[in-house]
Amino acid sequence: MDTPESNGTVLFSGINDRLTNTQIQESLFIACSSFGPVLRVSSNRKTLRGKAFVTFLHLSDAIACASRLHDAPFLSTSLTARVI
């Protein structure tokens, strides 16, 4: 029996803490959706402190997104991106 390809989640860090959750989520969705279907964007300013998670439908899309957006400028800061 074949196992389905697992979802890929990208951890973004280095996000400006002064942005609202809505600004972070909308901006990351726009930036990441060009790499493939985005299932979820999670951020919480109080608990995650400059971090956000983006979950893709396919692992290959997450890998492409992380490699392309790592150290990219994002709303006045430089993002760190890695697949977890």
PyMOL commands that set and color helices and strands:
alter all, ss='L'
color gray80, all
select helices_A, chain A and resi 21-35+45-48+59-69
alter helices_A, ss='H'
color red, helices_A
select strands_A, chain A and resi 8-13+38-43+51-56+73-74+77-78+80-83
alter strands_A, ss='S'
color yellow, strands_A
deselect
rebuild
show_as cartoon
